[in-house]
């Protein structure tokens, strides 16, 4: 298991791509990756499943494709629309 917290924060696009490639290769080799990110593009590129947290609670636990297409919580819909969820 690999735990990552915002692994590409403040990196340039080339370095971000390199880190994401390392993550993809790890997943291909069977490593389970648990990653926190606020980067929706990165989550779309890398995630298999999404745990969406707000106010200290898990509000969604869904396959990434379903979360991005049809989030079940109002907070999830607001976040994907670019609103701050406080």
N, C-alpha and C positions, 0 to 999 in steps of 0.2 A: 504494500500500500504506500502510495506517495501522497503526502499532504502538501498542498501549495496554497499560499495566501497571496493573491495578486502578483503572480510570478513575473509579469511583464510591465508592472507599473513604472512609468517614467522611462521606458525604453523606446528607442527609435524603431520605425517599422521593420528594418532589416533584422535587428536583434530580436524583436517580438516574433518574427517569422521563424528565426532559428530556435527560440525557446519552444514555440508551438510544435515545431517538427520533432524536437526531443520528446515532448509530451506524447505526440502521436505514436512515435516509435515505441515508447514505453507501454502504451495501451496495446499496441499490436503484439507485444511480447507477453501480454497477460497481466501487466501491472494495473491494479485498480487505482485510479487517480481521483482524489477528492480535492476540488479546487474552489476557492472563493474568488469571485471576480465581479466587478461592476461593469465590465466591458461586454456589452451585449453582442457585439460582433464576434468577440472571442468565444463567448458562450455558444453562439450559433455554430461556429466552426468546430468546436471541440467537444461539446457536451453530448453525452448519451442520455443522461437524466438531469433534471433540474430540481433542486430543493430551493424554494423561494422563501426567504425569511424576512419578516418585518416585525418590528416591536418585540423582538426576542422570541417570536413564534414561527414555526414552520407553517406557512399558509398554503404551499403547494408542494407536491411531490409527484412529478410526472415525467414521462419521456420528453426530451427536449422538443421534439417536433410538435407534440401536443401543447406544451406550455407556450411555445412561440405562436402557434396558430390559434389556440383557444384557451387562454389562461382561465382557470375556474374562479379565481378570487378577484374582487374589485381592485384590490391593491396590486395584484399582478398585472391587470389590464392597465391601470394607471402608470405603473412603472414602465411597461413596454411602450406606452404613449409618450414617455419622456417627462412625466410628472414626478415631483419629489414625493416619496411615500414616507411620511413622518409618523 
